[in-house]
Amino acid sequence: MIVVAEIVVGLALLIAGGEGLVRGAVALGRRIGLSPLVVGILIVGVASSMPEMVVSVEAVMVGSPRIAIGNVLGSNISNILLVLALTALVRPVSRQARAVIPDGLALMATAIAFVALGLSGMVTRWQGLAMILVLAGIMGWQFVQTRRETRLARQMEQEQAHTAPQPVVRHPLLASVLVLAGLGALVWGGNLFIGGAEAVAQALGVSKGVIGLTLVALGTSAPELASSLVAARHGHTTVAYGNIVGSNVINILGVGGAAALAGRLTFPPLMARLDGTVMLAATAAMIVLLSTGRGLTRPRAAALLVGYVTFVVLRSTWLAA
């Protein structure tokens, strides 16, 4: 019961901390005159990935790099096969050929690079720093390109204005307190969540990597699931798709890079070959489905969801190494 309480309380703190951080950051961004587009791309995009980052860094610092690796791979798999599938079941995601080609291919390139690093057995600190620098370059390039396309920029401004979290405070001092409180809750929640996850792995006799791929990945993907479903319910499926792609890129380059900087990020060969392949296959499936035919229809989304359930069941039982 203590272990369950640790996981539940830790997850609650992660979600609450992430929410507080996002809303405080949004309030500060608007206070200094940043547009909804900047807030959406830079602030919300990074802040919504803080639970994954905190959990992965905490895992490396306490000597559980498998949880960190499993969190990155598992979050990306669940974002596509679970979050995007559930989003499309709420409202089908139309064909996104124009957005899929540059964004989807960028995601695929980063995913391939991460798996390639995994096959070498370890992600070094220098490689982690390079990943973070590449992420900064991608985000800067994305912002500049979007601003150049004024029509697309206006459309995204309107969508971000409708779907971005609304700040609960207006005063900059209170917003700053909310950001700091959110960060504190994230760190505390991450510590509790990792402790509970390690205890579950030991009790069930499965590897920490499997726990990272399933329990930890599902828990830290909660913000993406919530924001994507809200966007889909309001008809903003483009924002939902962008949320998934952006989150996955940040998971690989930002979360993976930060975890590598935090300590020795060893990459188990089985996870690189098996789970890395599943992540690449899910990414490729998303690109194909969203660039052909009618996009991600409900039957296609159901197929992705079945694929996710199958992966979790097999990975947790027959392949729980």
C-alpha positions, 0 to 999 in steps of 0.5 A, a space after each residue: 500500500 505504501 508503494 501504491 501511495 508513493 506512485 499515486 502521490 508522485 504522479 499527482 504531484 507530477 501532473 499538478 506541478 506540470 500544470 502549475 509550471 505551464 500556467 505560470 509560464 503562460 502568464 509570464 509569457 503573456 505579461 511580457 507580450 509574447 504571442 500565443 504562437 511563441 507561448 505554444 511552441 516555446 513555453 507550453 511545448 517545453 513545459 509540458 515535457 517537464 514530467 518526463 524530464 524530471 523523472 528521467 533525470 531523477 532515475 539516472 541520478 539514483 542509478 536507474 538508467 533503464 527507467 530513463 531509457 524506458 521512459 523516453 522510448 515508452 513515452 514516444 510509443 504511447 504518444 503515437 499508439 495510445 494518445 494519438 489513437 484516442 485523439 483520433 477516436 474522439 475526432 479523426 485527424 485529417 490528412 496532414 501531408 504538408 505538416 507531416 513531411 517536414 515535421 514527421 521526417 525530423 522526428 524520424 531522423 531524431 528517433 533513428 539517431 537515438 536508437 543508433 546511439 542506443 546500439 552503441 550501449 551508452 549515451 555520453 554527456 557530450 552526446 546529451 549536450 549535442 542533443 539539447 543543442 540540436 533541439 534548441 536549433 530545431 525549435 528556433 528554426 520552427 519558429 522562424 519558418 512559421 513566422 515567415 508563413 504569415 497565413 499559417 502563422 495566423 491560423 496557428 495563432 488562433 488555434 493556440 489562443 483557443 487551446 493553450 492553457 489559460 493562466 490562473 493568475 495575472 500578477 507576475 509575482 504570483 505567476 513566478 511563485 506558481 512556476 517555482 511551486 510547479 518545479 518543486 512539485 515536479 521534483 518531489 513527485 518525480 522522487 516519489 514516483 521513481 521510488 514507487 516504480 523501482 519497488 514495483 519492478 522488484 515486487 513483480 520481478 521484471 526489469 526496471 526498463 519494462 517499468 519505464 516503458 509501461 508504468 512510468 511512460 504512461 504516467 508521464 504521458 498524462 499531460 500530452 493525453 489531456 492536452 491532445 484530447 482537449 484540442 480534439 474536442 474543440 476540433 483543433 486536430 492540427 494542434 493535437 498532431 503537433 503536440 504529439 510530434 513536438 513532445 516526441 522530439 523533445 522526449 528524445 533530444 531534450 529528455 534523453 539529452 538531459 538524462 545523459 547530462 545527469 549521469 551515466 546513461 547506459 542503454 540496454 541492447 535489448 531495449 535498443 533493438 526491440 523497443 527502439 524498433 517499435 518506436 521507429 515502426 510507430 513513427 513510420 506508421 503515423 507518417 504513412 497514415 497521416 500523409 495518405 488517404 483520409 488521414 487517421 480515421 477511427 478504424 486506423 486509430 483503433 488498429 493503433 490502439 490494438 497495437 499498443 495494447 499488444 506491445 504492453 502485454 507482450 513486453 510485460 509478460 513474455 519479453 519482460 527482460 
